[in-house]
Amino acid sequence: MKKLIISFCAISALCLFADPVVVEISSDRTNALYRCGDKVTFVVSGLTTNRQLAAEGKCKIVVDDFTAKGVLLSEEVDFSKGNPQKREFSFDKPGFYRCMAPKVGKIDRFGKYILRDFVWGVGVEPEKIEKGSPSPADFDSFWEGERRRLAAEVPLDPVQTTVPEKTDKNFDYYRISFATFGGNRVHGYMSVPKDRSKGPFPVEFTVPGAGFGDWTNEMKPKKGRVCVFMSVFPFEPDWRYLELKLSESRFAPMQKALKEKYGVDSYSLAGIAGRRDEYFYHPVILGIDRAVDWVASQPFVDKSRFWYSGTSQGGAMGLCLCGLNKTFTKAALFVPAMTDTMGYLKGRVSGWPKPVEKSPEGQKDAAAANAPYYDGANFASRIKCRVRVAVGFSDVTCPPSAVYATYNELKCADRGIVHGLGMSHSCYGWIYDALDKWLEEK
């Protein structure tokens, strides 16, 4: 089994004092990887704004296993008593551990002072992390049954319309949509190179990250590719979303209605404690799954180069879709969400949206019964295509333990994981570039 591991390290933050001190935290191994029982040394440095060792300054640090219950150290670091300072630990359980400086400052790219938690994470035999619970015995029969039920009960009803404002000499640009359960539709965009004689073309399929903004409303065509962008929301995305006030007119009302119905604060939790097919993502996954089949049937598509690329929520949808649909030949999944949803059973932090932990009291048992059916770790073991995963060692939204638990479930013949050292819930540009290049490779 082929395996690719890439690491990167670059980090700094700012603590606010009379004379600001830049605080850097690192570990003694450049790859931030250890075996159980190894000595792990966290190095905490205080620097002046011109990168010299500071003679004074203070900063609180916390060392834990990414959970509030797993605190091993909580103390103040006084740089007047030594700079840099080291803290040594030995961990006897596979997982991820972090040294965190809560609420330290940073000067952003606009020169404004802001506060944030600064996290440095290390991995201890992460290849041995196991998902929180086994796959449900009827996992495959449930999803195959739902796919058949959708096909039998709801006509596909594909709608494809040209977008004149986005169509140019290089690309034809379309809105596309397809029917799914509940009288809803899944909506998105598709761009196709204008000169069809150069086809068939590879496909890059994507679903955006969570929330609402430009990333959920805009898609840029790429040279030589058919690009497909599918939203998770039951209304059309639009690049003019600010002008049209879609956040106020469509997204916010959707959130409000779901909160009133289910008592949750986010669409990502809506219905998880209801029927198994009531979860918000149920019709979304199935609707986009049939969109994959429709796109693959188009004459300008090269089915031997059918790729998926997605970040966070988009990474989660990639796990689901690639696990269900064997059309995909490659998948690049960046800091994927909805991973190891039952990780809390083993004392870890589950991946966003933490469907059980974040459900209201009184709904947690029902959520726990349904969450495994939407766990990216369970879909991962069904994926057959080539896969690359990017994990942030300092990601507290989609924690590295959850991402690695999912990665370890991959049984495909060609898999690889890219380590973002010091990387939070975002991806370094070089990782996007590297995996986009990998998609192009034969």
Buried (B, 14 or more C-beta within 10 A) or exposed (E): EEEEEBBBBEBBBBBBBEEBBBBBBBBBEEBBBBEEEBEBBBBBBBBBEEEEEBEBBBBBBBBBBBBEEBEEEEEEBBBEEEBBBEBEBEBEEBBBBBBBBBEBBBBEEEEEEEBBBBBBBBBBBBEEBBBBBEBBEEBBEBBEEBBEEBEEEBEBEBEEEEBEEBBEEEBBBBBBBBBBBEEBBBBBBBBBBBEEEEBBBBBBBBBBBBBBEEBBBBBEBBEEBBBBBBBBBBBBBBBEBEEEEBBEEBBEEBBEEBBEEBBBBBBBBBBBBBEBBBBBBBBBBBBBBBBBBBBBEBEBBBBEBBBBBBBBBBBBBBBBBBBBBEBBBBBBBBBBBBBBBBBBBBBBBBBBBBBBBBBEEEBBEBBBBBBBBBBBBBBBBBBBBBBBBBBBBBBBBBBBBBBBBBBBBBEBEBBBBBBBBBBBBBBBEEBBEBBBEBBEEE
